[in-house]
């Protein structure tokens, strides 16, 4: 795992931990656990994206059409993973919806911020 994804996961962990602590103080323990599950969904999404990016970088002999198919395939995989994990968390585990969604949004927010910083460096 390269340093970029490690840094992203560390920032996600830290921001989800702070959000979870806020939910623990305001609400209850179950809400804090729900925040962690939402953050875990965002982290899983980031890991799948990193895997797809690494696989795409290694495949140098692709045509533009093959690269486009690979990009769409990765997008569908990420969408299905996130949807299934949300369904599992809300349906089977009966986690708190607001806390779960807040944890996911915080995790995704870290991806946006690190992506913007990466673009500013280039």
C-alpha positions in Angstrom: 0.0 0.0 0.0 1.5 3.3 -1.0 1.9 6.4 1.2 -1.0 8.3 -0.4 -3.6 5.7 0.5 -2.1 5.3 3.9 -2.3 9.0 4.5 -5.9 9.1 3.2 -6.9 6.2 5.5 -5.2 7.9 8.5 -7.0 11.2 7.9 -10.3 9.3 7.5 -9.7 7.5 10.7 -8.9 10.7 12.6 -11.9 12.6 11.3 -14.2 9.7 11.9 -12.8 9.3 15.4 -13.6 13.0 16.2 -17.1 12.6 14.7 -17.7 9.5 16.7 -16.6 11.2 19.9 -19.0 14.0 19.2 -21.9 11.5 18.6 -20.9 9.7 21.8 -21.1 12.9 23.8 -24.3 14.1 22.2 -26.2 10.9 21.7 -25.1 7.4 22.8 -22.7 4.6 22.3 -24.8 3.0 19.5 -24.7 6.2 17.5 -20.9 6.3 17.8 -20.6 2.7 16.5 -22.9 3.7 13.6 -20.5 6.5 12.8 -17.6 4.1 12.7 -19.5 1.8 10.4 -20.2 4.7 8.0 -16.5 5.6 8.1 -15.6 2.0 7.4 -17.8 2.1 4.3 -15.9 5.2 3.1 -12.6 3.5 3.8 -13.7 0.4 1.8 -14.7 2.7 -1.0 -11.2 4.3 -0.9 -9.4 1.0 -0.9 -11.4 -0.3 -3.9 -10.6 3.0 -5.7 -6.9 2.6 -4.9 -6.9 -1.0 -6.2 -8.6 0.1 -9.4 -6.1 2.9 -9.9 -3.1 0.7 -9.3 -4.5 -1.9 -11.7 -5.1 0.7 -14.3 -1.6 2.2 -13.9 -0.1 -1.3 -14.5 -2.1 -1.9 -17.6 -0.1 0.2 -20.1 -1.2 -1.6 -23.3 -4.9 -0.8 -23.1 -6.8 0.9 -25.8 -8.9 4.0 -24.8 -12.0 1.9 -25.0 -10.6 -0.7 -22.7 -9.5 2.0 -20.2 -13.1 3.4 -20.3 -14.6 0.0 -19.7 -12.1 -0.5 -16.8 -13.1 2.9 -15.3 -16.8 2.1 -15.6 -16.3 -1.3 -14.1 -14.5 0.2 -11.1 -17.3 2.7 -10.7 -19.9 0.0 -10.7 -17.9 -2.1 -8.2 -17.6 0.8 -5.8 -21.3 1.7 -6.1 -22.4 -1.8 -5.4 -20.0 -2.2 -2.5 -21.3 1.0 -0.9 -24.9 0.2 -1.5 -24.6 -3.3 -0.1 -22.7 -2.1 3.0 -25.3 0.6 3.6 -28.1 -2.0 3.2 -26.3 -4.4 5.6 -25.7 -1.6 8.1 -29.2 -0.2 8.0 -31.1 -3.4 7.4 -29.4 -6.3 9.1 -27.5 -4.4 11.9 -30.2 -1.7 12.4 -27.7 1.0 12.8 -28.7 4.6 13.3 -29.2 6.2 9.8 -28.1 9.7 10.6 -24.9 8.5 12.4 -24.1 6.0 9.6 -24.6 8.6 6.9 -22.5 11.2 8.9 -19.6 8.8 9.2 -19.7 8.0 5.5 -19.9 11.7 4.5 -17.0 12.6 6.8 -14.9 9.8 5.2 -15.8 10.9 1.7 -15.1 14.5 2.7 -11.5 13.4 3.4 -11.3 11.9 -0.1 -12.4 15.2 -1.6 -10.0 17.3 0.4 -7.0 15.1 -0.3 -8.0 15.0 -4.0 -8.1 18.8 -4.1 -4.7 19.1 -2.4 -3.3 16.6 -4.9 -4.6 18.6 -7.8 -3.2 21.8 -6.4 0.3 20.2 -6.1 0.3 19.3 -9.9 
